Amino acid sequence: MINEWNLGVNENNVRYFKGTLGILMGTQGERKYYLTNGRIIVGTVFGLSELVSLGNTVYEELEGSSVPA
């Protein structure tokens, strides 16, 4: 997904990335992994803050609560 994101994200494929993130965070355990590792990998290692922001949105929609600080 990171490679696809780097190839180019635009308003036409944001839904695709949001759907992919929804699949990746489909269970509570996967959402916990996103909080403990995924955000760090995507945001810090790859420097993709916009993808982290989209991931946070998906997390909040699925979990029904805000991303913990």
CHARMM internal coordinates of N, CA and C (Angstrom, degrees):
IC EDIT
DIST 1 N 1 CA 1.4368
DIST 1 CA 1 C 1.5169
ANGL 1 N 1 CA 1 C 110.62
DIST 1 C 2 N 1.3195
ANGL 1 CA 1 C 2 N 116.87
DIHE 1 N 1 CA 1 C 2 N -36.72
DIST 2 N 2 CA 1.4660
ANGL 1 C 2 N 2 CA 120.11
DIHE 1 CA 1 C 2 N 2 CA 179.09
DIST 2 CA 2 C 1.5274
ANGL 2 N 2 CA 2 C 110.24
DIHE 1 C 2 N 2 CA 2 C -62.94
DIST 2 C 3 N 1.3257
ANGL 2 CA 2 C 3 N 117.07
DIHE 2 N 2 CA 2 C 3 N -41.95
DIST 3 N 3 CA 1.4671
ANGL 2 C 3 N 3 CA 119.81
DIHE 2 CA 2 C 3 N 3 CA 177.45
DIST 3 CA 3 C 1.5227
ANGL 3 N 3 CA 3 C 111.22
DIHE 2 C 3 N 3 CA 3 C -62.34
DIST 3 C 4 N 1.3190
ANGL 3 CA 3 C 4 N 116.72
DIHE 3 N 3 CA 3 C 4 N -43.07
DIST 4 N 4 CA 1.4680
ANGL 3 C 4 N 4 CA 120.06
DIHE 3 CA 3 C 4 N 4 CA 178.13
DIST 4 CA 4 C 1.5210
ANGL 4 N 4 CA 4 C 110.75
DIHE 3 C 4 N 4 CA 4 C -61.92
DIST 4 C 5 N 1.3297
ANGL 4 CA 4 C 5 N 116.76
DIHE 4 N 4 CA 4 C 5 N -42.67
DIST 5 N 5 CA 1.4631
ANGL 4 C 5 N 5 CA 121.26
DIHE 4 CA 4 C 5 N 5 CA 179.20
DIST 5 CA 5 C 1.5321
ANGL 5 N 5 CA 5 C 109.48
DIHE 4 C 5 N 5 CA 5 C -59.71
DIST 5 C 6 N 1.3276
ANGL 5 CA 5 C 6 N 116.11
DIHE 5 N 5 CA 5 C 6 N -44.58
DIST 6 N 6 CA 1.4664
ANGL 5 C 6 N 6 CA 120.28
DIHE 5 CA 5 C 6 N 6 CA -179.15
DIST 6 CA 6 C 1.5223
ANGL 6 N 6 CA 6 C 112.66
DIHE 5 C 6 N 6 CA 6 C -66.43
DIST 6 C 7 N 1.3232
ANGL 6 CA 6 C 7 N 117.65
DIHE 6 N 6 CA 6 C 7 N -24.56
DIST 7 N 7 CA 1.4574
ANGL 6 C 7 N 7 CA 120.66
DIHE 6 CA 6 C 7 N 7 CA 177.30
DIST 7 CA 7 C 1.5220
ANGL 7 N 7 CA 7 C 112.14
DIHE 6 C 7 N 7 CA 7 C -72.32
DIST 7 C 8 N 1.3057
ANGL 7 CA 7 C 8 N 116.39
DIHE 7 N 7 CA 7 C 8 N -19.97
DIST 8 N 8 CA 1.4587
ANGL 7 C 8 N 8 CA 118.64
DIHE 7 CA 7 C 8 N 8 CA 175.45
DIST 8 CA 8 C 1.5067
ANGL 8 N 8 CA 8 C 113.33
DIHE 7 C 8 N 8 CA 8 C 138.73
DIST 8 C 9 N 1.3045
ANGL 8 CA 8 C 9 N 114.35
DIHE 8 N 8 CA 8 C 9 N 119.38
DIST 9 N 9 CA 1.4606
ANGL 8 C 9 N 9 CA 120.85
DIHE 8 CA 8 C 9 N 9 CA 175.24
DIST 9 CA 9 C 1.5201
ANGL 9 N 9 CA 9 C 106.91
DIHE 8 C 9 N 9 CA 9 C -111.16
DIST 9 C 10 N 1.3067
ANGL 9 CA 9 C 10 N 115.30
DIHE 9 N 9 CA 9 C 10 N 141.16
DIST 10 N 10 CA 1.4595
ANGL 9 C 10 N 10 CA 120.38
DIHE 9 CA 9 C 10 N 10 CA 176.12
DIST 10 CA 10 C 1.5188
ANGL 10 N 10 CA 10 C 108.42
DIHE 9 C 10 N 10 CA 10 C -147.81
DIST 10 C 11 N 1.3279
ANGL 10 CA 10 C 11 N 115.40
DIHE 10 N 10 CA 10 C 11 N 178.45
DIST 11 N 11 CA 1.4636
ANGL 10 C 11 N 11 CA 118.62
DIHE 10 CA 10 C 11 N 11 CA -175.44
DIST 11 CA 11 C 1.5285
ANGL 11 N 11 CA 11 C 112.14
DIHE 10 C 11 N 11 CA 11 C -63.45
DIST 11 C 12 N 1.3100
ANGL 11 CA 11 C 12 N 117.93
DIHE 11 N 11 CA 11 C 12 N -20.36
DIST 12 N 12 CA 1.4565
ANGL 11 C 12 N 12 CA 120.90
DIHE 11 CA 11 C 12 N 12 CA -179.86
DIST 12 CA 12 C 1.5192
ANGL 12 N 12 CA 12 C 113.69
DIHE 11 C 12 N 12 CA 12 C -79.34
DIST 12 C 13 N 1.3326
ANGL 12 CA 12 C 13 N 118.02
DIHE 12 N 12 CA 12 C 13 N -24.22
DIST 13 N 13 CA 1.4582
ANGL 12 C 13 N 13 CA 118.23
DIHE 12 CA 12 C 13 N 13 CA -177.93
DIST 13 CA 13 C 1.5255
ANGL 13 N 13 CA 13 C 114.24
DIHE 12 C 13 N 13 CA 13 C -116.93
DIST 13 C 14 N 1.3159
ANGL 13 CA 13 C 14 N 117.83
DIHE 13 N 13 CA 13 C 14 N 8.57
DIST 14 N 14 CA 1.4698
ANGL 13 C 14 N 14 CA 120.27
DIHE 13 CA 13 C 14 N 14 CA 176.31
DIST 14 CA 14 C 1.5246
ANGL 14 N 14 CA 14 C 110.15
DIHE 13 C 14 N 14 CA 14 C -61.22
DIST 14 C 15 N 1.3280
ANGL 14 CA 14 C 15 N 117.06
DIHE 14 N 14 CA 14 C 15 N -38.13
DIST 15 N 15 CA 1.4717
ANGL 14 C 15 N 15 CA 120.29
DIHE 14 CA 14 C 15 N 15 CA 177.53
DIST 15 CA 15 C 1.5220
ANGL 15 N 15 CA 15 C 111.28
DIHE 14 C 15 N 15 CA 15 C -59.72
DIST 15 C 16 N 1.3187
ANGL 15 CA 15 C 16 N 116.68
DIHE 15 N 15 CA 15 C 16 N -37.44
DIST 16 N 16 CA 1.4612
ANGL 15 C 16 N 16 CA 121.36
DIHE 15 CA 15 C 16 N 16 CA 177.75
DIST 16 CA 16 C 1.5255
ANGL 16 N 16 CA 16 C 110.08
DIHE 15 C 16 N 16 CA 16 C -61.27
DIST 16 C 17 N 1.3247
ANGL 16 CA 16 C 17 N 116.84
DIHE 16 N 16 CA 16 C 17 N -48.81
DIST 17 N 17 CA 1.4625
ANGL 16 C 17 N 17 CA 120.45
DIHE 16 CA 16 C 17 N 17 CA -179.59
DIST 17 CA 17 C 1.5267
ANGL 17 N 17 CA 17 C 111.29
DIHE 16 C 17 N 17 CA 17 C -65.56
DIST 17 C 18 N 1.3149
ANGL 17 CA 17 C 18 N 116.30
DIHE 17 N 17 CA 17 C 18 N -38.24
DIST 18 N 18 CA 1.4624
ANGL 17 C 18 N 18 CA 119.98
DIHE 17 CA 17 C 18 N 18 CA 177.80
DIST 18 CA 18 C 1.5292
ANGL 18 N 18 CA 18 C 110.18
DIHE 17 C 18 N 18 CA 18 C -63.66
DIST 18 C 19 N 1.3254
ANGL 18 CA 18 C 19 N 116.98
DIHE 18 N 18 CA 18 C 19 N -41.53
DIST 19 N 19 CA 1.4603
ANGL 18 C 19 N 19 CA 120.87
DIHE 18 CA 18 C 19 N 19 CA 177.39
DIST 19 CA 19 C 1.5172
ANGL 19 N 19 CA 19 C 112.39
DIHE 18 C 19 N 19 CA 19 C -64.49
DIST 19 C 20 N 1.3295
ANGL 19 CA 19 C 20 N 116.43
DIHE 19 N 19 CA 19 C 20 N -41.68
DIST 20 N 20 CA 1.4589
ANGL 19 C 20 N 20 CA 120.73
DIHE 19 CA 19 C 20 N 20 CA 178.28
DIST 20 CA 20 C 1.5188
ANGL 20 N 20 CA 20 C 110.62
DIHE 19 C 20 N 20 CA 20 C -63.22
DIST 20 C 21 N 1.3247
ANGL 20 CA 20 C 21 N 117.02
DIHE 20 N 20 CA 20 C 21 N -43.69
DIST 21 N 21 CA 1.4648
ANGL 20 C 21 N 21 CA 120.19
DIHE 20 CA 20 C 21 N 21 CA 176.84
DIST 21 CA 21 C 1.5211
ANGL 21 N 21 CA 21 C 111.03
DIHE 20 C 21 N 21 CA 21 C -62.40
DIST 21 C 22 N 1.3179
ANGL 21 CA 21 C 22 N 116.94
DIHE 21 N 21 CA 21 C 22 N -37.46
DIST 22 N 22 CA 1.4604
ANGL 21 C 22 N 22 CA 120.49
DIHE 21 CA 21 C 22 N 22 CA 177.80
DIST 22 CA 22 C 1.5202
ANGL 22 N 22 CA 22 C 112.00
DIHE 21 C 22 N 22 CA 22 C -62.39
DIST 22 C 23 N 1.3306
ANGL 22 CA 22 C 23 N 116.15
DIHE 22 N 22 CA 22 C 23 N -37.82
DIST 23 N 23 CA 1.4640
ANGL 22 C 23 N 23 CA 120.04
DIHE 22 CA 22 C 23 N 23 CA 176.84
DIST 23 CA 23 C 1.5221
ANGL 23 N 23 CA 23 C 110.01
DIHE 22 C 23 N 23 CA 23 C -67.74
DIST 23 C 24 N 1.3333
ANGL 23 CA 23 C 24 N 116.24
DIHE 23 N 23 CA 23 C 24 N -43.72
DIST 24 N 24 CA 1.4650
ANGL 23 C 24 N 24 CA 120.78
DIHE 23 CA 23 C 24 N 24 CA -179.28
DIST 24 CA 24 C 1.5260
ANGL 24 N 24 CA 24 C 112.67
DIHE 23 C 24 N 24 CA 24 C -65.19
DIST 24 C 25 N 1.3356
ANGL 24 CA 24 C 25 N 116.84
DIHE 24 N 24 CA 24 C 25 N -26.28
DIST 25 N 25 CA 1.4641
ANGL 24 C 25 N 25 CA 120.66
DIHE 24 CA 24 C 25 N 25 CA -179.20
DIST 25 CA 25 C 1.5218
ANGL 25 N 25 CA 25 C 111.41
DIHE 24 C 25 N 25 CA 25 C -112.14
DIST 25 C 26 N 1.3175
ANGL 25 CA 25 C 26 N 116.66
DIHE 25 N 25 CA 25 C 26 N 33.84
DIST 26 N 26 CA 1.4517
ANGL 25 C 26 N 26 CA 121.42
DIHE 25 CA 25 C 26 N 26 CA -174.75
DIST 26 CA 26 C 1.5247
ANGL 26 N 26 CA 26 C 115.94
DIHE 25 C 26 N 26 CA 26 C -70.04
DIST 26 C 27 N 1.3202
ANGL 26 CA 26 C 27 N 116.76
DIHE 26 N 26 CA 26 C 27 N -21.81
DIST 27 N 27 CA 1.4618
ANGL 26 C 27 N 27 CA 119.13
DIHE 26 CA 26 C 27 N 27 CA 179.08
DIST 27 CA 27 C 1.5250
ANGL 27 N 27 CA 27 C 110.06
DIHE 26 C 27 N 27 CA 27 C -118.95
DIST 27 C 28 N 1.3099
ANGL 27 CA 27 C 28 N 115.44
DIHE 27 N 27 CA 27 C 28 N 163.63
DIST 28 N 28 CA 1.4589
ANGL 27 C 28 N 28 CA 120.18
DIHE 27 CA 27 C 28 N 28 CA -179.49
DIST 28 CA 28 C 1.5331
ANGL 28 N 28 CA 28 C 111.20
DIHE 27 C 28 N 28 CA 28 C -61.83
DIST 28 C 29 N 1.3321
ANGL 28 CA 28 C 29 N 117.50
DIHE 28 N 28 CA 28 C 29 N -37.82
DIST 29 N 29 CA 1.4583
ANGL 28 C 29 N 29 CA 121.13
DIHE 28 CA 28 C 29 N 29 CA 178.50
DIST 29 CA 29 C 1.5236
ANGL 29 N 29 CA 29 C 112.31
DIHE 28 C 29 N 29 CA 29 C -64.37
DIST 29 C 30 N 1.3252
ANGL 29 CA 29 C 30 N 116.55
DIHE 29 N 29 CA 29 C 30 N -38.71
DIST 30 N 30 CA 1.4629
ANGL 29 C 30 N 30 CA 120.47
DIHE 29 CA 29 C 30 N 30 CA 178.08
DIST 30 CA 30 C 1.5229
ANGL 30 N 30 CA 30 C 111.18
DIHE 29 C 30 N 30 CA 30 C -68.16
DIST 30 C 31 N 1.3325
ANGL 30 CA 30 C 31 N 116.51
DIHE 30 N 30 CA 30 C 31 N -35.24
DIST 31 N 31 CA 1.4701
ANGL 30 C 31 N 31 CA 119.50
DIHE 30 CA 30 C 31 N 31 CA 176.86
DIST 31 CA 31 C 1.5245
ANGL 31 N 31 CA 31 C 110.42
DIHE 30 C 31 N 31 CA 31 C -68.52
DIST 31 C 32 N 1.3235
ANGL 31 CA 31 C 32 N 117.06
DIHE 31 N 31 CA 31 C 32 N -35.84
DIST 32 N 32 CA 1.4633
ANGL 31 C 32 N 32 CA 120.19
DIHE 31 CA 31 C 32 N 32 CA 176.77
DIST 32 CA 32 C 1.5296
ANGL 32 N 32 CA 32 C 109.80
DIHE 31 C 32 N 32 CA 32 C -64.67
DIST 32 C 33 N 1.3308
ANGL 32 CA 32 C 33 N 116.96
DIHE 32 N 32 CA 32 C 33 N -42.17
DIST 33 N 33 CA 1.4633
ANGL 32 C 33 N 33 CA 120.65
DIHE 32 CA 32 C 33 N 33 CA 177.12
DIST 33 CA 33 C 1.5236
ANGL 33 N 33 CA 33 C 110.18
DIHE 32 C 33 N 33 CA 33 C -60.78
DIST 33 C 34 N 1.3291
ANGL 33 CA 33 C 34 N 117.05
DIHE 33 N 33 CA 33 C 34 N -40.82
DIST 34 N 34 CA 1.4649
ANGL 33 C 34 N 34 CA 120.67
DIHE 33 CA 33 C 34 N 34 CA 177.88
DIST 34 CA 34 C 1.5190
ANGL 34 N 34 CA 34 C 110.00
DIHE 33 C 34 N 34 CA 34 C -57.17
DIST 34 C 35 N 1.3328
ANGL 34 CA 34 C 35 N 116.60
DIHE 34 N 34 CA 34 C 35 N -44.53
DIST 35 N 35 CA 1.4673
ANGL 34 C 35 N 35 CA 119.92
DIHE 34 CA 34 C 35 N 35 CA -179.02
DIST 35 CA 35 C 1.5240
ANGL 35 N 35 CA 35 C 112.65
DIHE 34 C 35 N 35 CA 35 C -66.76
DIST 35 C 36 N 1.3232
ANGL 35 CA 35 C 36 N 116.90
DIHE 35 N 35 CA 35 C 36 N -41.85
DIST 36 N 36 CA 1.4652
ANGL 35 C 36 N 36 CA 120.06
DIHE 35 CA 35 C 36 N 36 CA -173.46
DIST 36 CA 36 C 1.5257
ANGL 36 N 36 CA 36 C 113.62
DIHE 35 C 36 N 36 CA 36 C -85.53
DIST 36 C 37 N 1.3225
ANGL 36 CA 36 C 37 N 117.73
DIHE 36 N 36 CA 36 C 37 N -28.45
DIST 37 N 37 CA 1.4657
ANGL 36 C 37 N 37 CA 120.07
DIHE 36 CA 36 C 37 N 37 CA -175.45
DIST 37 CA 37 C 1.5311
ANGL 37 N 37 CA 37 C 114.14
DIHE 36 C 37 N 37 CA 37 C -131.08
DIST 37 C 38 N 1.3158
ANGL 37 CA 37 C 38 N 116.54
DIHE 37 N 37 CA 37 C 38 N -46.15
DIST 38 N 38 CA 1.4595
ANGL 37 C 38 N 38 CA 120.93
DIHE 37 CA 37 C 38 N 38 CA -173.33
DIST 38 CA 38 C 1.5162
ANGL 38 N 38 CA 38 C 114.23
DIHE 37 C 38 N 38 CA 38 C -57.59
DIST 38 C 39 N 1.3122
ANGL 38 CA 38 C 39 N 116.53
DIHE 38 N 38 CA 38 C 39 N -45.14
DIST 39 N 39 CA 1.4650
ANGL 38 C 39 N 39 CA 120.25
DIHE 38 CA 38 C 39 N 39 CA -179.71
DIST 39 CA 39 C 1.5245
ANGL 39 N 39 CA 39 C 110.77
DIHE 38 C 39 N 39 CA 39 C -63.18
DIST 39 C 40 N 1.3168
ANGL 39 CA 39 C 40 N 116.82
DIHE 39 N 39 CA 39 C 40 N -38.36
DIST 40 N 40 CA 1.4607
ANGL 39 C 40 N 40 CA 120.94
DIHE 39 CA 39 C 40 N 40 CA -179.89
DIST 40 CA 40 C 1.5305
ANGL 40 N 40 CA 40 C 110.26
DIHE 39 C 40 N 40 CA 40 C -67.79
DIST 40 C 41 N 1.3169
ANGL 40 CA 40 C 41 N 116.03
DIHE 40 N 40 CA 40 C 41 N -45.36
DIST 41 N 41 CA 1.4620
ANGL 40 C 41 N 41 CA 120.00
DIHE 40 CA 40 C 41 N 41 CA -179.17
DIST 41 CA 41 C 1.5244
ANGL 41 N 41 CA 41 C 110.53
DIHE 40 C 41 N 41 CA 41 C -62.02
DIST 41 C 42 N 1.3075
ANGL 41 CA 41 C 42 N 116.76
DIHE 41 N 41 CA 41 C 42 N -50.01
DIST 42 N 42 CA 1.4619
ANGL 41 C 42 N 42 CA 120.71
DIHE 41 CA 41 C 42 N 42 CA -175.91
DIST 42 CA 42 C 1.5304
ANGL 42 N 42 CA 42 C 111.15
DIHE 41 C 42 N 42 CA 42 C -70.74
DIST 42 C 43 N 1.3227
ANGL 42 CA 42 C 43 N 117.03
DIHE 42 N 42 CA 42 C 43 N -43.75
DIST 43 N 43 CA 1.4616
ANGL 42 C 43 N 43 CA 120.31
DIHE 42 CA 42 C 43 N 43 CA -175.10
DIST 43 CA 43 C 1.5084
ANGL 43 N 43 CA 43 C 114.82
DIHE 42 C 43 N 43 CA 43 C -80.84
DIST 43 C 44 N 1.3201
ANGL 43 CA 43 C 44 N 117.40
DIHE 43 N 43 CA 43 C 44 N -43.77
DIST 44 N 44 CA 1.4597
ANGL 43 C 44 N 44 CA 120.77
DIHE 43 CA 43 C 44 N 44 CA -174.32
DIST 44 CA 44 C 1.5227
ANGL 44 N 44 CA 44 C 111.41
DIHE 43 C 44 N 44 CA 44 C -90.58
DIST 44 C 45 N 1.2991
ANGL 44 CA 44 C 45 N 117.24
DIHE 44 N 44 CA 44 C 45 N -51.22
DIST 45 N 45 CA 1.4603
ANGL 44 C 45 N 45 CA 120.34
DIHE 44 CA 44 C 45 N 45 CA -176.79
DIST 45 CA 45 C 1.5317
ANGL 45 N 45 CA 45 C 111.03
DIHE 44 C 45 N 45 CA 45 C -68.93
DIST 45 C 46 N 1.3379
ANGL 45 CA 45 C 46 N 116.86
DIHE 45 N 45 CA 45 C 46 N -47.35
DIST 46 N 46 CA 1.4586
ANGL 45 C 46 N 46 CA 120.18
DIHE 45 CA 45 C 46 N 46 CA -176.88
DIST 46 CA 46 C 1.5297
ANGL 46 N 46 CA 46 C 113.25
DIHE 45 C 46 N 46 CA 46 C -97.39
DIST 46 C 47 N 1.3195
ANGL 46 CA 46 C 47 N 118.30
DIHE 46 N 46 CA 46 C 47 N -11.60
DIST 47 N 47 CA 1.4610
ANGL 46 C 47 N 47 CA 121.61
DIHE 46 CA 46 C 47 N 47 CA 176.95
DIST 47 CA 47 C 1.5126
ANGL 47 N 47 CA 47 C 114.55
DIHE 46 C 47 N 47 CA 47 C 65.29
DIST 47 C 48 N 1.3200
ANGL 47 CA 47 C 48 N 117.17
DIHE 47 N 47 CA 47 C 48 N 34.20
DIST 48 N 48 CA 1.4701
ANGL 47 C 48 N 48 CA 121.50
DIHE 47 CA 47 C 48 N 48 CA -177.46
DIST 48 CA 48 C 1.5273
ANGL 48 N 48 CA 48 C 110.43
DIHE 47 C 48 N 48 CA 48 C -104.49
DIST 48 C 49 N 1.3162
ANGL 48 CA 48 C 49 N 116.24
DIHE 48 N 48 CA 48 C 49 N 72.07
DIST 49 N 49 CA 1.4676
ANGL 48 C 49 N 49 CA 120.61
DIHE 48 CA 48 C 49 N 49 CA -175.88
DIST 49 CA 49 C 1.5262
ANGL 49 N 49 CA 49 C 112.52
DIHE 48 C 49 N 49 CA 49 C -62.86
DIST 49 C 50 N 1.3346
ANGL 49 CA 49 C 50 N 117.67
DIHE 49 N 49 CA 49 C 50 N -31.86
DIST 50 N 50 CA 1.4646
ANGL 49 C 50 N 50 CA 119.67
DIHE 49 CA 49 C 50 N 50 CA 178.64
DIST 50 CA 50 C 1.5324
ANGL 50 N 50 CA 50 C 111.12
DIHE 49 C 50 N 50 CA 50 C -67.91
DIST 50 C 51 N 1.3220
ANGL 50 CA 50 C 51 N 116.55
DIHE 50 N 50 CA 50 C 51 N -36.16
DIST 51 N 51 CA 1.4689
ANGL 50 C 51 N 51 CA 119.82
DIHE 50 CA 50 C 51 N 51 CA 177.11
DIST 51 CA 51 C 1.5272
ANGL 51 N 51 CA 51 C 110.07
DIHE 50 C 51 N 51 CA 51 C -69.82
DIST 51 C 52 N 1.3171
ANGL 51 CA 51 C 52 N 117.61
DIHE 51 N 51 CA 51 C 52 N -36.49
DIST 52 N 52 CA 1.4712
ANGL 51 C 52 N 52 CA 120.85
DIHE 51 CA 51 C 52 N 52 CA 175.54
DIST 52 CA 52 C 1.5220
ANGL 52 N 52 CA 52 C 109.53
DIHE 51 C 52 N 52 CA 52 C -63.17
DIST 52 C 53 N 1.3144
ANGL 52 CA 52 C 53 N 116.81
DIHE 52 N 52 CA 52 C 53 N -42.85
DIST 53 N 53 CA 1.4661
ANGL 52 C 53 N 53 CA 120.67
DIHE 52 CA 52 C 53 N 53 CA 178.73
DIST 53 CA 53 C 1.5283
ANGL 53 N 53 CA 53 C 111.20
DIHE 52 C 53 N 53 CA 53 C -60.34
DIST 53 C 54 N 1.3191
ANGL 53 CA 53 C 54 N 116.95
DIHE 53 N 53 CA 53 C 54 N -43.06
DIST 54 N 54 CA 1.4644
ANGL 53 C 54 N 54 CA 120.63
DIHE 53 CA 53 C 54 N 54 CA 177.06
DIST 54 CA 54 C 1.5261
ANGL 54 N 54 CA 54 C 110.04
DIHE 53 C 54 N 54 CA 54 C -65.72
DIST 54 C 55 N 1.3274
ANGL 54 CA 54 C 55 N 116.96
DIHE 54 N 54 CA 54 C 55 N -40.59
DIST 55 N 55 CA 1.4672
ANGL 54 C 55 N 55 CA 121.06
DIHE 54 CA 54 C 55 N 55 CA 176.30
DIST 55 CA 55 C 1.5156
ANGL 55 N 55 CA 55 C 111.95
DIHE 54 C 55 N 55 CA 55 C -60.68
DIST 55 C 56 N 1.3346
ANGL 55 CA 55 C 56 N 116.26
DIHE 55 N 55 CA 55 C 56 N -40.52
DIST 56 N 56 CA 1.4603
ANGL 55 C 56 N 56 CA 119.97
DIHE 55 CA 55 C 56 N 56 CA 178.04
DIST 56 CA 56 C 1.5207
ANGL 56 N 56 CA 56 C 111.10
DIHE 55 C 56 N 56 CA 56 C -62.76
DIST 56 C 57 N 1.3216
ANGL 56 CA 56 C 57 N 116.23
DIHE 56 N 56 CA 56 C 57 N -40.51
DIST 57 N 57 CA 1.4625
ANGL 56 C 57 N 57 CA 120.35
DIHE 56 CA 56 C 57 N 57 CA 177.69
DIST 57 CA 57 C 1.5218
ANGL 57 N 57 CA 57 C 111.14
DIHE 56 C 57 N 57 CA 57 C -61.06
DIST 57 C 58 N 1.3216
ANGL 57 CA 57 C 58 N 116.02
DIHE 57 N 57 CA 57 C 58 N -46.42
DIST 58 N 58 CA 1.4706
ANGL 57 C 58 N 58 CA 120.67
DIHE 57 CA 57 C 58 N 58 CA 179.44
DIST 58 CA 58 C 1.5292
ANGL 58 N 58 CA 58 C 109.63
DIHE 57 C 58 N 58 CA 58 C -63.01
DIST 58 C 59 N 1.3312
ANGL 58 CA 58 C 59 N 117.05
DIHE 58 N 58 CA 58 C 59 N -44.68
DIST 59 N 59 CA 1.4676
ANGL 58 C 59 N 59 CA 121.31
DIHE 58 CA 58 C 59 N 59 CA 178.71
DIST 59 CA 59 C 1.5258
ANGL 59 N 59 CA 59 C 109.62
DIHE 58 C 59 N 59 CA 59 C -55.70
DIST 59 C 60 N 1.3248
ANGL 59 CA 59 C 60 N 117.13
DIHE 59 N 59 CA 59 C 60 N -49.22
DIST 60 N 60 CA 1.4653
ANGL 59 C 60 N 60 CA 121.38
DIHE 59 CA 59 C 60 N 60 CA -176.90
DIST 60 CA 60 C 1.5261
ANGL 60 N 60 CA 60 C 111.50
DIHE 59 C 60 N 60 CA 60 C -63.85
DIST 60 C 61 N 1.3161
ANGL 60 CA 60 C 61 N 116.92
DIHE 60 N 60 CA 60 C 61 N -38.18
DIST 61 N 61 CA 1.4664
ANGL 60 C 61 N 61 CA 119.95
DIHE 60 CA 60 C 61 N 61 CA 178.00
DIST 61 CA 61 C 1.5259
ANGL 61 N 61 CA 61 C 111.14
DIHE 60 C 61 N 61 CA 61 C -65.69
DIST 61 C 62 N 1.3139
ANGL 61 CA 61 C 62 N 116.99
DIHE 61 N 61 CA 61 C 62 N -41.47
DIST 62 N 62 CA 1.4598
ANGL 61 C 62 N 62 CA 120.27
DIHE 61 CA 61 C 62 N 62 CA -177.88
DIST 62 CA 62 C 1.5137
ANGL 62 N 62 CA 62 C 112.56
DIHE 61 C 62 N 62 CA 62 C -76.83
DIST 62 C 63 N 1.3211
ANGL 62 CA 62 C 63 N 116.81
DIHE 62 N 62 CA 62 C 63 N -39.27
DIST 63 N 63 CA 1.4558
ANGL 62 C 63 N 63 CA 121.59
DIHE 62 CA 62 C 63 N 63 CA -175.72
DIST 63 CA 63 C 1.5275
ANGL 63 N 63 CA 63 C 112.32
DIHE 62 C 63 N 63 CA 63 C -83.63
DIST 63 C 64 N 1.3284
ANGL 63 CA 63 C 64 N 116.23
DIHE 63 N 63 CA 63 C 64 N -24.74
DIST 64 N 64 CA 1.4670
ANGL 63 C 64 N 64 CA 120.31
DIHE 63 CA 63 C 64 N 64 CA -179.26
DIST 64 CA 64 C 1.5152
ANGL 64 N 64 CA 64 C 112.81
DIHE 63 C 64 N 64 CA 64 C 77.64
DIST 64 C 65 N 1.3182
ANGL 64 CA 64 C 65 N 117.10
DIHE 64 N 64 CA 64 C 65 N 17.20
DIST 65 N 65 CA 1.4727
ANGL 64 C 65 N 65 CA 121.65
DIHE 64 CA 64 C 65 N 65 CA 177.58
DIST 65 CA 65 C 1.5224
ANGL 65 N 65 CA 65 C 108.57
DIHE 64 C 65 N 65 CA 65 C -151.83
DIST 65 C 66 N 1.3104
ANGL 65 CA 65 C 66 N 115.36
DIHE 65 N 65 CA 65 C 66 N 165.37
DIST 66 N 66 CA 1.4488
ANGL 65 C 66 N 66 CA 121.60
DIHE 65 CA 65 C 66 N 66 CA -178.58
DIST 66 CA 66 C 1.5141
ANGL 66 N 66 CA 66 C 112.28
DIHE 65 C 66 N 66 CA 66 C -69.32
DIST 66 C 67 N 1.3297
ANGL 66 CA 66 C 67 N 116.04
DIHE 66 N 66 CA 66 C 67 N 156.42
DIST 67 N 67 CA 1.4519
ANGL 66 C 67 N 67 CA 121.28
DIHE 66 CA 66 C 67 N 67 CA 172.75
DIST 67 CA 67 C 1.5252
ANGL 67 N 67 CA 67 C 107.71
DIHE 66 C 67 N 67 CA 67 C -66.66
DIST 67 C 68 N 1.3250
ANGL 67 CA 67 C 68 N 118.11
DIHE 67 N 67 CA 67 C 68 N 126.49
DIST 68 N 68 CA 1.4756
ANGL 67 C 68 N 68 CA 119.33
DIHE 67 CA 67 C 68 N 68 CA -179.94
DIST 68 CA 68 C 1.5264
ANGL 68 N 68 CA 68 C 111.28
DIHE 67 C 68 N 68 CA 68 C -61.52
DIST 68 C 69 N 1.2991
ANGL 68 CA 68 C 69 N 114.75
DIHE 68 N 68 CA 68 C 69 N 144.90
DIST 69 N 69 CA 1.4821
ANGL 68 C 69 N 69 CA 120.38
DIHE 68 CA 68 C 69 N 69 CA -179.59
DIST 69 CA 69 C 1.5003
ANGL 69 N 69 CA 69 C 111.49
DIHE 68 C 69 N 69 CA 69 C -74.81
END
COOR INIT
IC SEED 1 N 1 CA 1 C
IC BUILD
